[in-house]
Amino acid sequence: MGVMITIYYHNQALLHDEAQFLTTGLQSVVSTVMEKKDVFAIANHDQYAAASNPIEVFVQVNRAKIDNPADLTEKIAAALIAWKQNNNFDYQINLNVMPVEWHAKLGI
């Protein structure tokens, strides 16, 4: 498994079409930055939330596939800023890159 992006958003702050646009855009940005095709993204809206920001993004990456998580975070952030500017996407996004130790069996 390569990279999994999970987006949590407030459905009162972000419309469904905007969430879909963001999901597609983030998948493209991360895939380009990491030069990987096995990147997928999902978005879920909060039914209930307390003390959270409107958009939280979690990028889970196999620990074995990255050398420097801080560097990767900066590269994704820079590309995401450019994407936001090019697409007039004005919402603030909290980006979290999370190296994980994956052991997966796919297609069972």
KEDO-224371 format. One record per residue: y, x, z of N, C-alpha, C, O in turn; residue number from 1. Coordinates in steps of 0.05 Angstrom, whole numbers, m for minus. Layout:
% KEDO-224371
((Y,X,Z),(Y,X,Z),(Y,X,Z),(Y,X,Z),NUM)
...
This chain:
% KEDO-224371
((m23,17,0),(0,0,0),(25,18,0),(25,39,13),1)
((45,10,m15),(69,26,m17),(90,18,2),(93,30,24),2)
((106,m2,m5),(130,m9,11),(131,m40,13),(127,m54,m7),3)
((136,m49,37),(140,m78,42),(168,m83,54),(175,m71,74),4)
((183,m100,41),(209,m107,50),(208,m136,61),(198,m154,48),5)
((218,m139,85),(219,m165,98),(248,m171,104),(262,m154,117),6)
((258,m193,95),(286,m201,100),(286,m226,117),(272,m246,111),7)
((301,m225,139),(305,m249,156),(335,m256,153),(352,m239,155),8)
((340,m282,149),(368,m290,146),(372,m317,159),(354,m333,162),9)
((397,m323,166),(405,m349,176),(409,m367,152),(424,m361,134),10)
((395,m389,152),(398,m408,129),(425,m422,129),(432,m434,110),11)
((440,m420,151),(467,m431,152),(487,m411,140),(509,m419,133),12)
((480,m386,139),(498,m365,129),(492,m358,100),(511,m349,86),13)
((468,m362,91),(460,m353,65),(446,m376,51),(427,m387,62),14)
((454,m383,27),(441,m405,12),(415,m395,1),(410,m371,m2),15)
((397,m414,m5),(371,m407,m16),(372,m389,m41),(358,m369,m43),16)
((390,m397,m60),(393,m381,m85),(403,m353,m79),(395,m334,m92),17)
((421,m350,m59),(431,m324,m52),(409,m307,m39),(408,m283,m44),18)
((392,m320,m23),(370,m305,m11),(350,m296,m32),(340,m274,m30),19)
((345,m312,m52),(327,m304,m74),(340,m281,m90),(326,m262,m97),20)
((365,m283,m95),(380,m261,m109),(378,m235,m93),(373,m214,m105),21)
((383,m237,m67),(381,m213,m50),(353,m202,m50),(350,m177,m51),22)
((333,m218,m48),(305,m209,m47),(298,m194,m72),(286,m172,m71),23)
((305,m205,m95),(300,m192,m121),(316,m166,m123),(305,m145,m132),24)
((341,m166,m115),(358,m143,m116),(348,m120,m98),(347,m97,m106),25)
((340,m127,m73),(330,m107,m55),(304,m94,m65),(299,m70,m62),26)
((286,m111,m76),(261,m100,m87),(267,m80,m109),(255,m59,m110),27)
((286,m86,m126),(294,m68,m148),(306,m42,m137),(300,m20,m146),28)
((325,m45,m118),(339,m22,m106),(319,m3,m93),(319,21,m99),29)
((302,m13,m76),(283,4,m62),(262,16,m81),(255,39,m78),30)
((253,1,m100),(234,11,m120),(247,34,m135),(234,54,m141),31)
((272,32,m143),(286,53,m158),(290,77,m140),(285,100,m149),32)
((300,73,m116),(306,96,m98),(280,112,m92),(280,136,m92),33)
((258,97,m87),(233,110,m80),(216,118,m103),(196,132,m100),34)
((224,110,m127),(209,115,m152),(180,106,m149),(161,120,m155),35)
((178,81,m139),(152,69,m134),(152,41,m147),(172,27,m147),36)
((128,34,m158),(126,7,m169),(113,m12,m149),(117,m37,m151),37)
((99,m2,m129),(85,m19,m110),(103,m26,m86),(98,m19,m63),38)
((125,m39,m93),(145,m48,m73),(146,m79,m75),(151,m89,m97),39)
((142,m92,m53),(146,m121,m54),(164,m131,m32),(166,m117,m11),40)
((176,m154,m36),(196,m164,m17),(191,m193,m12),(184,m208,m30),41)
((195,m201,13),(194,m229,21),(218,m235,38),(229,m218,52),42)
((227,m260,38),(250,m268,54),(242,m293,70),(229,m311,60),43)
((250,m294,95),(245,m317,113),(271,m324,126),(287,m306,134),44)
((277,m350,128),(301,m357,143),(294,m365,172),(272,m375,177),45)
((313,m360,189),(309,m366,217),(313,m395,222),(333,m407,213),46)
((295,m408,236),(299,m435,245),(315,m434,271),(333,m451,275),47)
((309,m415,287),(324,m411,312),(330,m381,315),(313,m364,309),48)
((354,m375,324),(361,m348,328),(382,m346,351),(398,m364,356),49)
((380,m324,365),(400,m319,386),(408,m289,385),(391,m271,384),50)
((434,m285,384),(445,m258,384),(434,m241,361),(428,m217,365),51)
((431,m253,338),(422,m237,315),(443,m239,293),(460,m257,293),52)
((441,m220,274),(460,m219,252),(450,m236,229),(426,m242,228),53)
((468,m245,211),(460,m263,190),(437,m252,171),(421,m267,162),54)
((437,m225,166),(416,m215,148),(405,m189,160),(420,m169,164),55)
((380,m189,166),(365,m165,175),(344,m158,154),(329,m175,146),56)
((344,m133,147),(325,m123,127),(308,m101,139),(318,m82,151),57)
((282,m105,137),(263,m85,147),(246,m74,124),(232,m89,110),58)
((248,m48,119),(234,m35,98),(212,m19,111),(217,1,124),59)
((187,m28,108),(164,m15,119),(152,4,98),(145,m5,76),60)
((150,29,105),(140,50,87),(117,65,99),(119,72,123),61)
((97,70,84),(75,86,94),(85,113,102),(97,127,86),62)
((81,120,128),(91,145,139),(83,169,122),(98,188,120),63)
((59,168,111),(49,191,95),(64,195,69),(63,216,56),64)
((80,174,61),(93,176,35),(123,184,37),(136,187,16),65)
((133,189,61),(160,198,64),(162,222,83),(147,224,102),66)
((180,240,76),(184,264,93),(206,259,114),(203,268,137),67)
((227,246,106),(250,243,124),(261,214,124),(275,207,105),68)
((254,199,144),(262,171,145),(293,167,145),(303,148,133),69)
((307,185,159),(336,183,160),(349,187,132),(367,173,124),70)
((338,206,117),(348,211,90),(342,187,72),(359,179,56),71)
((318,176,74),(311,153,58),(329,130,65),(337,115,47),72)
((335,126,90),(353,104,99),(380,107,85),(391,88,76),73)
((391,131,85),(417,136,73),(416,131,43),(435,120,32),74)
((395,139,30),(393,135,1),(391,105,m6),(404,96,m25),75)
((375,91,9),(373,62,4),(399,48,10),(408,31,m5),76)
((412,56,32),(438,44,39),(459,49,17),(474,31,10),77)
((460,73,7),(480,79,m15),(474,62,m40),(493,51,m52),78)
((449,60,m47),(442,44,m70),(447,14,m65),(455,0,m83),79)
((442,6,m41),(447,m23,m34),(477,m29,m34),(485,m50,m43),80)
((493,m11,m25),(522,m14,m26),(532,m17,m55),(547,m35,m61),81)
((521,0,m72),(529,m2,m101),(519,m29,m112),(534,m41,m127),82)
((495,m37,m106),(485,m63,m116),(503,m86,m106),(509,m103,m122),83)
((510,m85,m81),(527,m106,m70),(554,m107,m84),(563,m129,m91),84)
((566,m84,m89),(592,m83,m103),(589,m93,m132),(606,m108,m141),85)
((568,m85,m145),(564,m93,m173),(558,m123,m176),(562,m134,m197),86)
((547,m135,m155),(539,m163,m156),(556,m182,m139),(549,m205,m135),87)
((579,m171,m129),(597,m187,m113),(582,m201,m90),(587,m225,m84),88)
((564,m187,m77),(549,m197,m54),(563,m188,m29),(561,m164,m21),89)
((578,m206,m16),(596,m198,5),(584,m199,33),(598,m193,53),90)
((560,m207,36),(548,m210,63),(541,m182,74),(532,m164,60),91)
((544,m180,101),(536,m155,114),(505,m155,117),(493,m176,123),92)
((493,m132,114),(464,m129,116),(458,m107,136),(470,m86,135),93)
((440,m112,154),(430,m92,172),(404,m81,160),(385,m96,156),94)
((404,m55,154),(381,m43,141),(365,m26,161),(376,m10,176),95)
((339,m31,162),(321,m17,180),(298,m6,164),(283,m21,152),96)
((295,21,164),(272,33,151),(252,41,173),(259,54,192),97)
((228,31,169),(207,34,189),(182,48,178),(167,36,164),98)
((179,74,184),(154,87,176),(131,75,192),(133,72,217),99)
((110,68,179),(86,56,192),(61,71,184),(60,83,163),100)
((41,69,200),(15,80,194),(m3,57,185),(m13,42,201),101)
((m6,56,159),(m21,34,147),(m50,42,142),(m56,64,133),102)
((m67,23,147),(m95,25,139),(m102,m2,127),(m105,m21,141),103)
((m104,m3,101),(m106,m29,88),(m130,m29,68),(m137,m8,56),104)
((m141,m52,65),(m161,m58,44),(m149,m81,28),(m145,m102,38),105)
((m144,m75,3),(m131,m95,m14),(m151,m109,m32),(m172,m98,m40),106)
((m145,m134,m38),(m161,m149,m57),(m188,m157,m47),(m207,m160,m63),107)
((m191,m161,m22),(m218,m168,m11),(m224,m197,m17),(m245,m207,m9),108)
